[in-house]
Amino acid sequence: MTNTLSIGTVMDAVIVSPKFQVVIPKNIREAMELKAGERLQVIQYGNRIEFIPVKTIKSLKGFLKGMDTSFSREDDRV
């Protein structure tokens, strides 16, 4: 069962197996570019569970490229 919440956000229902396993739906795996064996951090946040992909330092190289680093300081912060 799939429900669209907003642009780019999809909510899918999954079933917890007797071994407490869940299958991440294909559309989410593809959108997140998840691969078999990839590590996910599991966080309980209130009454929900969040899965966050664990990225290596090497994979993060260049992810800030093109970021605007200009800013203005207050006069008393020089």
MDAnalysis code that builds the backbone (N, CA, C; Angstrom):
import MDAnalysis as mda
import numpy as np

u = mda.Universe.empty(234, n_residues=78, atom_resindex=np.repeat(np.arange(78), 3), trajectory=True)
u.add_TopologyAttr("name", ["N", "CA", "C"] * 78)
u.add_TopologyAttr("resid", np.arange(1, 79))
u.add_TopologyAttr("resname", ["MET", "THR", "ASN", "THR", "LEU", "SER", "ILE", "GLY", "THR", "VAL", "MET", "ASP", "ALA", "VAL", "ILE", "VAL", "SER", "PRO", "LYS", "PHE", "GLN", "VAL", "VAL", "ILE", "PRO", "LYS", "ASN", "ILE", "ARG", "GLU", "ALA", "MET", "GLU", "LEU", "LYS", "ALA", "GLY", "GLU", "ARG", "LEU", "GLN", "VAL", "ILE", "GLN", "TYR", "GLY", "ASN", "ARG", "ILE", "GLU", "PHE", "ILE", "PRO", "VAL", "LYS", "THR", "ILE", "LYS", "SER", "LEU", "LYS", "GLY", "PHE", "LEU", "LYS", "GLY", "MET", "ASP", "THR", "SER", "PHE", "SER", "ARG", "GLU", "ASP", "ASP", "ARG", "VAL"])
u.atoms.positions = np.array([
    [0.846, -1.172, 0.000],
    [0.000, 0.000, 0.000],
    [0.893, 1.236, 0.000],
    [0.669, 2.150, -0.940],
    [1.496, 3.343, -1.064],
    [0.627, 4.585, -0.959],
    [1.056, 5.544, -0.167],
    [0.391, 6.838, -0.048],
    [1.407, 7.923, -0.318],
    [1.049, 8.924, -1.132],
    [1.939, 10.039, -1.400],
    [1.612, 11.153, -0.415],
    [2.627, 11.595, 0.338],
    [2.445, 12.642, 1.336],
    [2.689, 14.029, 0.758],
    [3.769, 14.188, 0.020],
    [4.110, 15.450, -0.626],
    [5.121, 15.135, -1.718],
    [5.576, 16.144, -2.413],
    [6.517, 15.920, -3.508],
    [7.759, 15.215, -2.993],
    [8.075, 14.047, -3.570],
    [9.270, 13.309, -3.198],
    [9.141, 12.475, -1.938],
    [7.988, 12.501, -1.298],
    [7.795, 11.726, -0.086],
    [6.727, 10.670, -0.332],
    [7.095, 9.418, -0.112],
    [6.151, 8.319, -0.299],
    [6.113, 7.504, 0.977],
    [4.930, 7.091, 1.374],
    [4.786, 6.264, 2.554],
    [4.288, 4.893, 2.107],
    [5.066, 3.860, 2.363],
    [4.692, 2.498, 2.043],
    [4.480, 1.728, 3.332],
    [3.531, 0.809, 3.313],
    [3.305, -0.065, 4.459],
    [4.099, -1.345, 4.258],
    [4.747, -1.812, 5.307],
    [5.497, -3.064, 5.267],
    [4.999, -3.956, 6.398],
    [5.336, -5.229, 6.317],
    [4.931, -6.195, 7.333],
    [6.170, -6.684, 8.066],
    [6.094, -6.738, 9.372],
    [7.188, -7.276, 10.188],
    [7.048, -8.793, 10.188],
    [8.124, -9.482, 9.774],
    [8.097, -10.945, 9.712],
    [8.205, -11.538, 11.120],
    [7.978, -12.853, 11.248],
    [8.138, -13.495, 12.560],
    [9.555, -13.341, 13.135],
    [10.536, -13.077, 12.256],
    [11.917, -12.856, 12.713],
    [12.196, -11.356, 12.896],
    [11.148, -10.539, 12.905],
    [11.248, -9.086, 13.060],
    [12.032, -8.431, 11.929],
    [11.900, -8.956, 10.719],
    [12.544, -8.384, 9.544],
    [11.501, -7.629, 8.719],
    [11.962, -6.596, 8.011],
    [11.097, -5.866, 7.081],
    [11.830, -5.741, 5.753],
    [11.074, -5.624, 4.672],
    [11.650, -5.413, 3.350],
    [11.415, -3.955, 2.986],
    [12.490, -3.255, 2.637],
    [12.368, -1.869, 2.192],
    [11.821, -1.910, 0.767],
    [10.697, -1.249, 0.499],
    [10.093, -1.305, -0.831],
    [11.055, -0.866, -1.933],
    [10.904, -1.504, -3.090],
    [11.810, -1.279, -4.216],
    [11.903, 0.193, -4.615],
    [10.765, 0.902, -4.669],
    [10.807, 2.302, -5.088],
    [11.642, 3.153, -4.129],
    [11.620, 2.826, -2.840],
    [12.427, 3.563, -1.865],
    [13.892, 3.159, -1.975],
    [14.178, 1.850, -2.136],
    [15.565, 1.386, -2.313],
    [16.204, 2.064, -3.508],
    [15.466, 2.154, -4.611],
    [16.010, 2.775, -5.820],
    [16.196, 4.275, -5.639],
    [15.216, 4.951, -5.050],
    [15.316, 6.398, -4.841],
    [16.485, 6.753, -3.924],
    [16.734, 5.910, -2.919],
    [17.819, 6.144, -1.967],
    [19.132, 5.527, -2.419],
    [19.100, 4.820, -3.561],
    [20.277, 4.137, -4.113],
    [20.899, 3.192, -3.086],
    [20.049, 2.447, -2.375],
    [20.535, 1.475, -1.394],
    [21.000, 0.213, -2.096],
    [22.057, -0.380, -1.580],
    [22.616, -1.614, -2.122],
    [22.543, -2.700, -1.051],
    [22.495, -3.955, -1.486],
    [22.481, -5.074, -0.548],
    [23.742, -5.028, 0.310],
    [23.602, -5.252, 1.583],
    [24.739, -5.246, 2.497],
    [25.091, -3.882, 3.050],
    [24.442, -2.830, 2.559],
    [24.724, -1.479, 3.042],
    [24.237, -1.338, 4.479],
    [24.990, -0.600, 5.282],
    [24.640, -0.415, 6.693],
    [23.646, 0.737, 6.838],
    [22.679, 0.526, 7.735],
    [21.701, 1.555, 8.060],
    [21.704, 1.757, 9.569],
    [21.644, 2.989, 9.986],
    [21.502, 3.289, 11.405],
    [20.008, 3.286, 11.710],
    [19.615, 2.660, 12.807],
    [18.210, 2.561, 13.195],
    [17.998, 3.422, 14.428],
    [17.040, 4.332, 14.330],
    [16.784, 5.261, 15.419],
    [15.306, 5.217, 15.779],
    [15.013, 5.103, 17.066],
    [13.638, 5.240, 17.535],
    [13.437, 6.706, 17.852],
    [12.451, 7.313, 17.230],
    [12.159, 8.729, 17.438],
    [10.688, 8.830, 17.804],
    [10.404, 8.941, 19.086],
    [9.013, 8.938, 19.537],
    [8.390, 7.587, 19.250],
    [7.297, 7.587, 18.509],
    [6.618, 6.338, 18.190],
    [6.915, 5.859, 16.771],
    [8.051, 6.280, 16.207],
    [8.405, 5.838, 14.858],
    [9.838, 5.330, 14.821],
    [10.149, 4.615, 13.753],
    [11.485, 4.056, 13.543],
    [12.045, 4.689, 12.280],
    [13.277, 5.181, 12.345],
    [13.925, 5.780, 11.178],
    [15.161, 4.981, 10.819],
    [15.374, 4.772, 9.523],
    [16.553, 4.097, 9.000],
    [17.377, 5.142, 8.255],
    [18.630, 5.315, 8.656],
    [19.495, 6.313, 8.043],
    [20.720, 5.608, 7.465],
    [20.957, 5.742, 6.143],
    [22.132, 5.099, 5.553],
    [23.419, 5.631, 6.180],
    [24.326, 4.716, 6.514],
    [25.624, 5.084, 7.071],
    [26.573, 5.269, 5.894],
    [27.081, 6.480, 5.736],
    [27.990, 6.787, 4.628],
    [29.433, 6.792, 5.118],
    [30.324, 6.306, 4.264],
    [31.749, 6.350, 4.596],
    [32.272, 7.760, 4.342],
    [33.350, 8.107, 5.006],
    [33.974, 9.412, 4.784],
    [34.366, 9.559, 3.315],
    [34.871, 8.489, 2.738],
    [35.303, 8.530, 1.337],
    [34.134, 8.870, 0.410],
    [32.949, 8.341, 0.680],
    [31.803, 8.596, -0.189],
    [31.297, 10.038, -0.082],
    [31.673, 10.742, 0.990],
    [31.224, 12.116, 1.187],
    [32.132, 13.142, 0.514],
    [33.242, 12.690, -0.045],
    [34.184, 13.611, -0.680],
    [33.485, 14.407, -1.780],
    [33.565, 15.731, -1.671],
    [33.028, 16.617, -2.694],
    [31.543, 16.927, -2.570],
    [30.868, 16.428, -1.533],
    [29.425, 16.653, -1.466],
    [29.063, 18.118, -1.188],
    [30.020, 18.921, -0.736],
    [29.762, 20.345, -0.509],
    [30.248, 21.226, -1.669],
    [30.740, 20.599, -2.731],
    [31.253, 21.341, -3.874],
    [30.169, 22.264, -4.424],
    [30.525, 23.509, -4.640],
    [29.591, 24.486, -5.175],
    [28.768, 25.200, -4.125],
    [28.988, 24.864, -2.858],
    [28.240, 25.508, -1.776],
    [28.672, 26.963, -1.638],
    [27.731, 27.852, -1.460],
    [28.030, 29.271, -1.273],
    [28.571, 29.478, 0.137],
    [29.840, 29.883, 0.234],
    [30.475, 30.078, 1.540],
    [30.585, 31.546, 1.933],
    [29.999, 32.419, 1.130],
    [30.070, 33.847, 1.465],
    [28.995, 34.179, 2.507],
    [29.368, 35.008, 3.443],
    [28.438, 35.458, 4.470],
    [28.956, 36.756, 5.031],
    [28.100, 37.508, 5.687],
    [28.545, 38.761, 6.303],
    [28.550, 38.600, 7.808],
    [29.585, 39.145, 8.424],
    [29.711, 39.077, 9.888],
    [29.182, 40.364, 10.500],
    [28.723, 40.250, 11.715],
    [28.335, 41.438, 12.456],
    [29.626, 42.184, 12.810],
    [29.559, 43.502, 12.924],
    [30.747, 44.312, 13.167],
    [31.494, 43.907, 14.431],
    [30.807, 43.473, 15.466],
    [31.469, 43.108, 16.711],
    [32.011, 41.682, 16.690],
    [31.954, 40.974, 15.562],
    [32.406, 39.580, 15.460],
    [33.628, 39.435, 14.563],
    [34.421, 40.482, 14.400],
    [35.585, 40.421, 13.521],
    [36.745, 39.753, 14.158],
])
